[in-house]
Structures are given as C-alpha cells and as structure tokens.
Amino acid sequence: MIWESAVEIVEKLRGGEYKASEVVQECMDRIEKLNSEINAFVWINERAVEEAKKLEREDTPLGGLPVAVKDNVETKGIPTTYGSKLFENYIPEEDAVIVERLKKAGAVIIGKTNLPELGLIAYTDSPLFGVTKNPWDLNRTVGGSSGGSAAAVAAGMVPVATGNDGGGSIRIPASFCGLYGLKPNSGRIPMYPSMPIFVGLAAEGFLTRYVEDTALLLDLTAGRDERDMLSLPKIESYMEAIKEEPDGLKFAFSPDLGYATVDPEVEEIVRKAAFRFEKFGEVEEVKLSVPNLEPELVTKVVLEVVTFIGEKLEEWKQYAYPFYLGFLALADSVTYKDYIKIQERIMELWKSLRPVFENYDFLITPTVAVPPFEIGFPGVNEIAGETVTPIGWMPFTYPFNFTSQPAASIPAGFTKDGLPVGMQIVGRHFDEAGILRVSKAYQDNWPWQDKKPKV
C-alpha cells in the first residue's frame, strides 16, 4: 500500500478496506528500516499508531492518512528545530496553519523531516542532524531545502509530506527525487507562524508521487486565514480542476531563461518532455532575456537572516553550518539600501516575463540545471565545462518566487545513470488549478510512478 497514491489510500481508509493504524504501522516499519541510511526523518511520532486508531472511529476527509512535516513548520508539543542549534530545544505552543488544517482533516503527523539549517540553501545538511541522502543514489544529494520530505516520499516511507519554497525548496528536491512538487502562489496556503526570512518569496506546499495527491491536500489546506494577512482565498476545487482535459493551450519553452548554463543531458531530457505538451496545444521554443536576480536573492536572504538573529549573531557563527560563514560575511558589505533596490529588480524581472504570460498559458523550463550531484559540497562549480556561481546550478526556480507565480516540478525522465530530472511548469498568477490540470494530463499520458528507488 505504501506505493499507492494518497487519493487511493484515503478512498480505502474511508471505505473500510484499510485501517489507518495498519497504514501508519507500515510507514513506521519502512522508516525504521531505511531512515538510518537515508536520514529523512529527524523526529518520529511514537504515538502515531495510537492516534491513527482513534481516527478509525471518526469520519474525516483523510481518514488517518500519514503525513510527514518539514522541520521548519511549527507543530504543537513537537520539537521544531529549523535544523539549527538556535532552536534545538524549541517546542511550539501552537500548530502552523497547514498542520492545523491537516490534523482537522484527519491526517496523522508521523514525523518531522530534515532540512538545511534555517532552510537557507538547497542542500539538505544541518549541524543538528547531518546530511540527507538521495534514495535513488545514496552518494547524491536530495537538494533542498525540503530535502528530508522529498527523501521520505521517494523512499516510500510516507505517501506525502509538507514542504515550503522560498527559492526552489519544493521544486528542487522534487526534481532530484523524481517527485511532483508544486509551489503554489504565495499566500495560497497561509504561512503562520513564519520566520522573517525569504519575506514575500515563500510558499507552503507538498512533495507527492502523484499529481492528484497535491490537488487533494491543497483542497484541504488552501484558503484565507486572518493570522496571515497576505493569505489568499480559496477560489476553486483543485480535485475538480484536474478532471478536465486540457486542450488548445499555448506553452512557451525556454531551455535557459537567457542566462542559465545547463547540463546538456538535462536540457535534452526536458526538451523532449516539454514538446510532449503538443498533445494539449502548441509548444514554441522562445528566446528570453530575463534579468538574473541571483545577487538579489543572496542579498535579501543574508540581510534577513542577520537581522533575525540579531544580538545572537556572533554566538551563532560559532556553531552555524560552516558553509554559511562565507555568505554571512556579505552582511558587512551590503546595506539596507541594497535591500530596497531589490524591488526595482523584481519589477525589471516581471517586465521581461509579463509578455510570456500575455501570449502563452504556461512557461516550461528545466527545474534544475544539473542532475543530483554528489554529497560533500552544497553545489557544483562547473556545468558543461563552464564555471558557475555557487547557486548557478539552480537558476530556474527563484525567479518565480520573486514574481509569486505558481510553479511545479514534474518528473521529465532519467539520466543515463538513472538519476531523476525534473521539468518546471510555470503558470499565470493564481492559476494553480491550470498547472495541476496539465500536470495530471501529462502524468496520465507519461506516468513515472512505476520507477522506484532500489533502497
């Protein structure tokens, strides 16, 4: 049952074919077997089976479905460490809205998943819990920052897991782990409580094996909450949206956004996958000249982190993740004037992208410029023989955090070494339903779930 879709599992739970306690126990057994090797979970709910038994007597939308929660999402009475010694002993007094809504719908929180410290980079390793390994190749990274969640789902430890995305943190691990990962429009799922880092960029979401599982969970967690003043109303049923067959659509395909250096094998795999969308309309390769906001992303995150940590900064540097010390030094060279100027660059970015979404329904790109790379360093220095910046390997995701648009990574294929490669689908503002609809149609025609990691 662990490889079935969450939608199928829920149907069988609600129909009495499965018992919630049995599904949860199967997940717990799988976690016990694999987690010491993969390091996806950092906390396990020892009461999960007991909680599932209680839900067997209740009528809930999820019927006791086990869900993993990323360890920067606050959970009442359960440690939430953010992967940092700053929060090593922190136990929240309330649930985040997404957790609150999942519990109300009948989910069992089976555990918390690993992430890089404070979720700052796209490489899952932390001073508290160490590195998470990719189930497809244990020598490779899962990406990040929702890397523990992605590894847990990819390895069949749990059917679904929460993630969040401030620069690619759902889509990058989805690509590296052969999963579906939708970053909704900012505000679609309320973010409360939230840390004042990646301000205006971050969105809550999920890592799933099946598109319909994301639609199901988004139906249950999306919608306005006054505790998050920027949260959006829910405007439609996503499960209903994916029932419609897409037709007559226009897709723009950009292999590089005009500035990215891309691994040739990744580009070839994604190009082939992108033109499959001709089944649902027209696909046109477009030449873009999009401003690269990598410096703005780094400046924004560094200033927000330094401001948030405040008086504890010097102390924190003594036990922070070592890689951070390099970019934290940037805090001495940038100012809040630089921070304010970021907004000008965002307007430039949108000016360059707006014509695409005026003329096309969706933009297709690679999700990541490279396949999963080896564990040991949080990035690559070179792509296709060209030297790249420290985050030059992830050029496609963060532009759409700056614009707040919904964007998903969907499995496009595998390299000759058997490593997953993701394709990014970017939609117009607020059009999560459209992305889910074309994603489901793609899945129906070119499914990927028959391929599983060998762990």
N, C-alpha and C positions, 0 to 999 in steps of 0.2 A: 504493500500500500504506500510505501514511502515515496515511490516514483510517480504516483498518480498526481493529477492536478489537485490543487486545493479545492477547486469547484467540485470535482468528483468526490473527494473525501468528505466535504461538507454535505453533499447530497446523501451519501451513505450514512453519515452520522445522524442526520436528521431523519432518515428513513429507517433507522434501526439496524442497518446491515453491519455497521461498525459501531463499536463503543469507544467513546472519547478516551477512556483510560487505556484501552489497548493501543490506540494510535499514538498516544503520548508515550506509552511504555516502549513502543517500537523505536520512536525517536530517541528516547533516553538510552536504549541499548546501543543504537548506532553512534550516539555521542560518546558513550563510554568506550566503544571500540576504536573510534577514529580521532577523537579530539586531542589526545596526547601527541599525535603525529602532526595534525593539521593546525591545531591551536586556533580554532574558530571561536570557541566559547571561553569567556573569562569568568563567568558565574553561571551555575546551574541551579535551577529551582527544584530543590529536593521534595517539595510538596506538590509538584506538577501533577502527578498521577492522582493524588487525593483531590486536588482542585478539579481535575477532569471528571472524577466520579461524581462530584457534586453537580457539575454541569449536565451530566447524563439525565438528571431529574428535571432539568429546565428546558424551556423552549426558546432557543436563541438563534439568531441568524447564522452563526458559525458553528454552533453545536459542540464546542470544545476543541476546535482546531488549534494545534500547537503553532505558536509564532515565536520567533526569536526577535530580540530587540537590541539594536545597536547601543553600545555603552556610553553614548552621549545623549541618549534620550532618557529623561528622568522617570524613575519608577518608584512609586511609594513603598517605603520599607525595604527596598532592594538597593544594594550598592550601585552607584552610578559614578564611575571614576574618571570618565573622559580620557582614560588611558594615561593619566598624569598623577604624579605624586602630590600635586596641589589638591587633588580630590580623592586621594587614596582611601580616606575613611568617611566619605560623604554618603549619607543615606537620605534621599529626598523625603519630604513630608507629603508630597502630592505627586500624582502621575502627570506626565505630559499629556496634552490633549489627545494625541494619536494613540497613546496607551490606554487612556481612559475610554476612548471610543471602541478600541479593540476589545477590551475587557467587557464593556457593556454589550457588545455583540456576541460574546461567548467565546472569546479566544483564551487559550491558556498560555501565559508567558512562560516559555520553557527555559529561557536563559538570556544572558546578555552577551553580546559579541564584541570581538576585539576591533580596535581602531588605532591609527597612529595618534600620538599624544595631541589632545585637543582637536583632532581631526584636521590638522593643518596641512598635511601633504597627502599625496595619492599613493602612498606606500605603507602598508599596514605592519607597523613595528612600533613598540612602545617601551618606555623604561619600566613599566609595571609588569607587562605580560609577554613581551618579546614579539617575535615575528610570526605572522600567519602565512601558511604555505598553500600553494595552489593545488587543489585536488587533481588537476589534470597533469601536473608535473611538480613534485614536491620540492624541486630545486628552483621553482619560479615563484614570482610574487603574484598576489591576487589583486595588486593595485590598491586603491583606497579612495576615500577613507572608510567606506562601508565594506572593508575587506573581510572582516570576520563574518558578517551577514552573508556576503556572497559565497564564501567558502562553505559555510554551513548548509546553504541551499544546494550548491553544486555537488556536495558530497552526499546529499540525501540524508543529512542529519535532521532536517526540518523542511516542511514544504515551502514555507515563505518566511521572510524576515524583513524588518524595517531597515531603512537606510535614510540618509539625508545627503543633500548635494549642494555644496557651495561653490564648486568649480569643476565638478565632474564626478563627485564622490559616490554617486549611484551608478552612473553610466560607465565609468572606467572599470570598476570591478565586475560589472555585468559583462562587459566586453571580454575581460581577461578570464572569466569563469564560465562563459558560454550560457549566460542567463539573459532574461529580459529585465530591463531596468528603466523605468520612466521617471524622469524628473518632472513633476507637474509644474504648472505656472506657479511662480512664487505666491504664497498665500492660499493656495487651494486647500491644503491641509494646514490648519492653524499650527504655528510654532510657538508653543508656550508650555513650560518656561523655555527660554532660549538664551544662549550666551551671546554677548555683543561682539561677535566675530563673524566675518562674512555677512555683514549687515546689508540687507537688501538683495543678497545673492542667493541665500539658502532656501531650500525647499525640502519638505519631508516626503518620503515615498517608500517604495518597496523593491526588494530583489525577489524575483519569482522565476520558475522554469516555464510557466505558461502565461501568455498574454491575458487570458481571461481571469487569472488569479489576481493580477494587478487591478483589473477592472472591478472585480468583486470587492477587494479591500479598499479601493478608492471610493467606491459607493458608500462604504461604511464609515469612512474617516474624513471625507471632504465636507466642507461647509463652514459657514461663519461661526466664530466663537469670539465673544466680546473681549476675552482676555488677550487676544491677539488683534490689535486694532487694524492691522493690514490684511487680515484674513478675508477670503472671498466667499461669496455664497456658492452653494452647490446649484448648478444650473440644469443638470440632466442626469439620467441614469447611464452610467458607463457600461453596465452589463447589457442594457438595451441597445446602446450605440453599436456594440460590436456584432450585433445580429445582422446589421445592414451590410450589404455587399457594396464595396466601393466601386465607382465607375466614373469615367470621364474626368479623372483628376489630372493635374499637371505637377510633375515632380522636377525640381532642379537638382542636378548632381554636381557637386564640387569636390574634386579629389584633394584640394589643398587650401581652400578659402583664399588663395592668392599669396599665402606666406608660409605655409607649413611644408616641412620636409617629411616625406612619408616613405616607409619601408615599401619597396616595390611589390613584395608578395602581399602585403596588406592591401595596397591600392588595387591590385588585380582582383583579389577576392571580393572587395567591397564594390568595385566597378561592376563585376558580374552580377552581384546581388542587387545593386541599385537598378540595373536595367530590367530585372525581373518585374519591376513595378509597371512595365509597359502593359502587363496584363490588366491593369486597372486604369490606364490612361496613357499619357505621354510622359516620356523621360527625356530631358535635354541636359547635356553637359554644359555648364555655364562657367565663364571665366569671371572670377570675383577679385576685387581688390579691397579686402577688408582690413582695417587697421588692427594691428596685433596689440592687444591690451595685456600681454603678459607682464610688463613692468608695472602696470596699474594694479593688476591682481596682487602681485607681491607687495607693493607699497601699501595697499589697503589692508591686507591681512597682517603685515608686520606692525603697522601703526595701531590697529585694533587690538592685537594681542598684547603689545607693550602697554597700551592704555588700560586694558582689562586687568592685567596682572599688577600694574601699579607699583606700590611700595615693596611688593614681594619679588620684584624682577631680579635683583641681584642674587637673592637667595635661590630663586627658581633656576637660574642659569647653572647652578652647581649640580642639579640633578635632572635638567631638561634632556630631552632626546638630543644626542650630540650633534646631529645634522642641523638642528635649529640654531645653534650658536652662530653659524655663518650668516644666515639671513637676519638674525636678530641684530647683528652689527649694523645692518642697514638703517635701523631705527635712529642711529646717531647722525645719519646723513640726509634723511628725508624729513619733511616738515608737514604741518597740517595744511600749508598752502598747497603742497603736492597732493595731499589727500583731497582737497576741494577741487583741484583741477581734474581729478579722475572723472567727475561728472561731465566735463567738456568732452573727454574722450569717449565716454559712453554715448553721447549724442552723435559724435562722428561715426561710431560703430553702427548705430541704428540707421543713420543716414545712408550708409553703404549697404545695409541689409534690407532696408524697407522696400526697395524696388523688387527684390526677390519675392517677398511675400505679397506684393501687389500683383505680381504676374504669375506666381505659382502657389499651389496649395501647400507643398512641403519642400523642404531642402534636405537632401541626402548627402552625408559625408561619412568618411570613416569615423569611428568613435575615438580610437586612439591611433597614433601614427606608427605604432610598433606592436608586435605580439607581446605576450607576457615575458618580461626579462628576468634574468637570474637574480635570486635573493643575494643581498650583500651591499647594495647601494641603491638609494631611492630614486633611480632614474638611469638614463643612458647618456653617454657623452657624444655619441655619433649615430647618425642614421644614414644609411645608403652612402657611406663614405664621407658625409658632411658633418662637421662639428655642430652640435646644437646646445642650446642653453639648458640649465638644469631641469626646466619643465617643458622644453621644446618637444618632448615626446607626447605631450597631452594638449595639442593646440586647438582641438576641435570642440571641447566641451564648455570651457569657461565663458566664451563669448555669449552663450545663451543663458548663463547666469546673470551676466550684466544686462541683457535685454529682458530677462524674466520670462522668456518663452518656454513653453513645454517642449521637452526633447527626450527621446528614448534611445537606448541602445538595444538592438535586436541581433541575435546571432546571424552572422553572414556566411560563416564557413570555418574551415580549419586550415592551418598551415601544413606544409609537408611533414612537419614534426608533430602534428596532432594537437597544436595549440589553438584555442578559440580566437576568433576575430569578430569584432562587433561592427555593426553599421549604425550610424546615428540618423534618426528621423526627427527633424525639427519642424514644429508646426507654428501656425499663427498664434498670437496671444489668445489664451483661454481655450485653445482647441485640443485639450487632452482627449476628448472623445474622437476627434478625427485621427489623431495618432494611434489611439488604441484600435480604431476600426481598420486602418490599413495594416497595422501590425498583426491583428488577428487574421486578416485575409492572407498576409504573407505566410504566417505560421500554418494556416490551413493548406497552403499550396507547397510550402517548402519547410516542413517541420524539422526540428532539430533534436527533439527530446529522446530519440532512440539512441543517441550517442551519450554515453555516461563515462565519467572518470573511472579509472581502474582501481582506485583505492577501495 
